[in-house]
């Protein structure tokens, strides 16, 4: 029987009682329909995971008791930052969810020429909060106890000049002569740059190349943004990481 996993920002101390509210409580009470005495696991997003027992459910909150620590699933052998051109909301949600499942450490949303809208202020804050919820749900589902970082959205031009760089910097470019199997296994961090719907505009590609990014293509067909980055991540895990 699968045991449900929950994220909490609370410190996890064996024997301690926790009160959890919000979307997590709603999920437990109204979606999973768990009752008092149900076994759970809780994790803190920093790699710590514990057994827990549901003690009670209220209208807007749940009570649980933290048990002993368990061995959390190991993180990917690859350290990958996904620099993703911001796509339409449903596509962006899919990208975030599956990127978490495929082991990314950091997600950097980027406004690009072909991104549909550049949100600001409260609307951007709500969208970023929504993205964080998608990442948390993906971790709960896939077994990760460490939350990937979702950076504040930035423009490509600003990010490209301020990002610290990595040992391997790749961008998806359908007309590139290079492919992933032709690249030596990176010894350190990887940054994967993916455009939004329509891909990176030519000037953006030039900007990235100047910053040290190498274009790669994924086969003979042009993939949608919600497919391309995920296909590249899966290929990396096959060539260099968890899938070997």
Wavefront OBJ file of the C-alpha trace (Angstrom):
o trace
v 0.000 0.000 0.000
v 1.393 3.405 -0.981
v 1.956 5.770 1.935
v 1.109 9.404 1.259
v 3.927 11.930 1.592
v 3.448 15.517 2.774
v 5.726 18.537 2.709
v 5.937 20.812 5.727
v 8.158 23.761 6.510
v 8.078 22.813 10.211
v 11.120 21.287 11.895
v 10.713 17.517 12.136
v 11.379 16.190 15.642
v 10.388 12.626 16.612
v 7.481 12.695 19.047
v 6.475 16.253 18.215
v 2.923 17.202 17.267
v 2.375 19.287 14.149
v -0.598 21.292 12.958
v -0.748 21.695 9.184
v -3.282 23.824 7.376
v -3.891 25.202 3.894
v -3.783 23.160 0.714
v -1.992 20.250 2.381
v -4.766 19.832 4.941
v -7.377 20.016 2.184
v -5.511 17.341 0.211
v -5.375 14.973 3.182
v -8.978 15.491 4.282
v -10.920 15.943 1.051
v -8.822 14.326 -1.687
v -6.990 11.461 0.002
v -9.799 11.152 2.583
v -7.434 9.901 5.268
v -8.696 9.350 8.782
v -7.149 9.388 12.257
v -4.532 6.678 12.659
v -3.410 6.745 9.010
v 0.306 6.329 8.412
v 2.044 9.141 6.559
v 5.502 10.379 5.744
v 6.497 14.025 6.091
v 9.536 15.782 4.656
v 10.941 19.258 5.174
v 12.319 20.035 1.720
v 15.898 19.975 3.010
v 16.375 16.217 2.641
v 14.843 15.050 5.935
v 11.918 12.609 5.934
v 10.042 11.013 8.850
v 7.260 8.584 9.554
v 4.125 10.256 10.912
v 0.673 9.316 12.193
v -2.424 11.375 11.452
v -4.033 12.178 14.795
v -7.036 14.178 13.678
v -8.619 16.256 10.948
v -10.456 19.527 11.291
v -12.255 21.789 8.887
v -9.103 23.669 7.856
v -6.220 21.797 9.452
v -4.830 18.404 10.390
v -2.871 17.187 13.408
v -0.104 14.616 13.165
v 2.640 13.130 15.300
v 6.161 12.917 13.893
v 7.846 9.530 14.091
v 11.358 8.283 13.421
v 13.452 9.512 10.543
v 13.617 7.361 7.423
v 16.156 7.247 4.626
v 15.109 9.714 1.942
v 15.518 8.894 -1.727
v 18.913 10.110 -2.940
v 19.091 13.151 -5.165
v 20.233 12.883 -8.758
v 23.909 12.430 -9.491
v 23.574 15.349 -11.923
v 23.379 18.956 -10.754
v 21.103 20.620 -13.313
v 19.618 24.089 -13.570
v 16.719 24.343 -16.007
v 16.566 27.877 -17.411
v 13.111 27.782 -18.955
v 11.501 30.410 -21.136
v 8.160 31.135 -19.471
v 5.415 29.329 -21.331
v 1.630 29.436 -21.028
v 0.454 28.456 -17.566
v -0.675 24.885 -18.245
v 2.486 24.148 -20.204
v 4.684 25.771 -17.582
v 3.034 23.677 -14.870
v 3.761 20.500 -16.831
v 7.388 21.527 -17.378
v 7.909 22.242 -13.684
v 6.232 19.038 -12.552
v 8.168 16.731 -14.853
v 11.474 18.554 -14.412
v 11.197 17.866 -10.676
v 10.551 14.189 -11.402
v 13.620 14.155 -13.664
v 15.853 15.462 -10.891
v 16.572 19.140 -11.575
v 18.070 21.101 -8.684
v 17.120 24.614 -9.739
v 14.491 26.110 -12.043
v 15.062 29.581 -13.439
v 11.967 30.993 -15.199
v 12.951 33.493 -17.891
v 11.003 36.141 -19.781
v 11.967 35.935 -23.462
v 10.894 37.627 -26.662
v 8.319 34.938 -27.371
v 6.959 34.608 -23.838
v 3.270 35.532 -23.928
v 3.050 37.963 -21.032
v 5.434 39.631 -18.604
v 3.678 39.628 -15.244
v 4.598 42.086 -12.504
v 3.768 42.865 -8.913
v 0.997 40.907 -7.219
v 0.166 38.865 -10.313
v 3.767 37.700 -10.598
v 3.904 36.905 -6.870
v 0.765 34.744 -7.204
v 2.189 32.954 -10.227
v 5.472 32.255 -8.452
v 3.572 30.932 -5.425
v 1.590 28.685 -7.766
v 4.794 27.368 -9.326
v 6.184 26.591 -5.883
v 3.017 24.598 -5.147
v 3.504 22.605 -8.351
v 7.078 21.782 -7.304
v 5.984 20.715 -3.816
v 3.256 18.442 -5.204
v 5.736 16.879 -7.619
v 8.168 16.152 -4.784
v 5.381 14.595 -2.708
v 4.493 12.325 -5.611
v 7.933 11.298 -6.860
v 9.665 10.633 -3.549
v 12.074 13.563 -3.349
v 12.688 15.033 0.101
v 14.661 18.028 -1.179
v 12.719 20.816 -2.869
v 14.273 22.217 -6.041
v 14.743 25.974 -5.929
v 12.386 28.064 -8.080
v 14.250 31.312 -8.684
v 12.550 34.654 -9.177
v 11.612 35.154 -12.844
v 14.106 37.290 -14.725
v 14.675 38.568 -18.232
v 17.014 36.486 -20.354
v 19.278 39.495 -20.983
v 19.696 40.250 -17.269
v 20.075 36.626 -16.225
v 22.609 35.777 -18.915
v 24.926 38.532 -17.612
v 24.497 37.791 -13.902
v 24.254 33.989 -13.710
v 27.422 32.403 -12.272
v 27.913 30.003 -15.173
v 28.494 26.271 -15.080
v 30.899 23.626 -16.346
v 28.385 22.682 -19.043
v 26.068 25.309 -20.564
v 23.645 24.040 -23.198
v 20.759 25.591 -25.107
v 18.216 23.797 -27.231
v 18.633 24.830 -30.865
v 16.879 22.681 -33.505
v 19.298 23.618 -36.309
v 22.468 22.952 -34.312
v 24.994 20.449 -35.635
v 25.659 19.182 -32.099
v 23.798 16.486 -30.145
v 23.997 15.328 -26.542
v 25.791 12.020 -27.280
v 28.627 14.039 -28.806
v 29.245 15.972 -25.587
v 31.610 14.602 -22.954
v 30.064 13.800 -19.583
v 30.173 17.034 -17.541
v 32.312 16.999 -14.419
v 30.220 19.630 -12.633
v 27.063 21.704 -12.870
v 24.874 21.794 -15.975
v 22.666 24.658 -17.147
v 20.042 23.834 -19.790
v 18.486 26.818 -21.568
v 15.095 26.212 -23.213
v 12.955 28.717 -25.098
v 9.197 29.240 -24.641
v 6.633 28.517 -27.368
v 8.439 29.261 -30.632
v 11.886 28.797 -29.109
v 14.697 31.276 -28.636
v 14.747 34.182 -31.082
v 17.951 34.528 -33.143
v 19.251 37.451 -31.108
v 18.697 35.472 -27.907
v 20.641 32.561 -29.338
v 23.535 34.895 -30.176
v 23.437 36.345 -26.665
v 23.583 32.853 -25.152
v 26.428 31.737 -27.412
v 28.439 34.797 -26.414
v 27.924 33.784 -22.771
v 29.333 30.313 -23.475
v 26.213 28.290 -24.242
v 26.493 25.505 -26.797
v 23.519 24.758 -29.027
v 22.251 21.183 -29.240
v 19.478 19.569 -31.237
v 17.232 16.700 -30.184
v 16.814 14.442 -33.197
v 15.202 15.308 -36.503
v 11.958 16.859 -35.311
v 11.173 20.184 -33.662
v 9.722 19.569 -30.212
v 7.303 21.787 -28.325
v 8.687 23.675 -25.350
v 6.898 21.374 -22.884
v 8.502 18.369 -24.603
v 11.948 19.649 -25.517
v 13.412 20.421 -22.104
v 12.019 17.250 -20.577
v 13.385 15.136 -23.429
v 16.797 16.736 -22.930
v 16.696 16.111 -19.179
v 15.757 12.465 -19.717
v 18.571 12.092 -22.266
v 21.058 13.592 -19.798
v 19.952 11.175 -17.109
v 20.343 8.323 -19.615
v 23.802 9.372 -20.798
v 25.331 10.706 -17.581
v 23.019 10.235 -14.612
v 20.349 8.193 -12.879
v 19.123 6.134 -15.831
v 22.439 4.430 -16.564
l 1 2 3 4 5 6 7 8 9 10 11 12 13 14 15 16 17 18 19 20 21 22 23 24 25 26 27 28 29 30 31 32 33 34 35 36 37 38 39 40 41 42 43 44 45 46 47 48 49 50 51 52 53 54 55 56 57 58 59 60 61 62 63 64 65 66 67 68 69 70 71 72 73 74 75 76 77 78 79 80 81 82 83 84 85 86 87 88 89 90 91 92 93 94 95 96 97 98 99 100 101 102 103 104 105 106 107 108 109 110 111 112 113 114 115 116 117 118 119 120 121 122 123 124 125 126 127 128 129 130 131 132 133 134 135 136 137 138 139 140 141 142 143 144 145 146 147 148 149 150 151 152 153 154 155 156 157 158 159 160 161 162 163 164 165 166 167 168 169 170 171 172 173 174 175 176 177 178 179 180 181 182 183 184 185 186 187 188 189 190 191 192 193 194 195 196 197 198 199 200 201 202 203 204 205 206 207 208 209 210 211 212 213 214 215 216 217 218 219 220 221 222 223 224 225 226 227 228 229 230 231 232 233 234 235 236 237 238 239 240 241 242 243 244
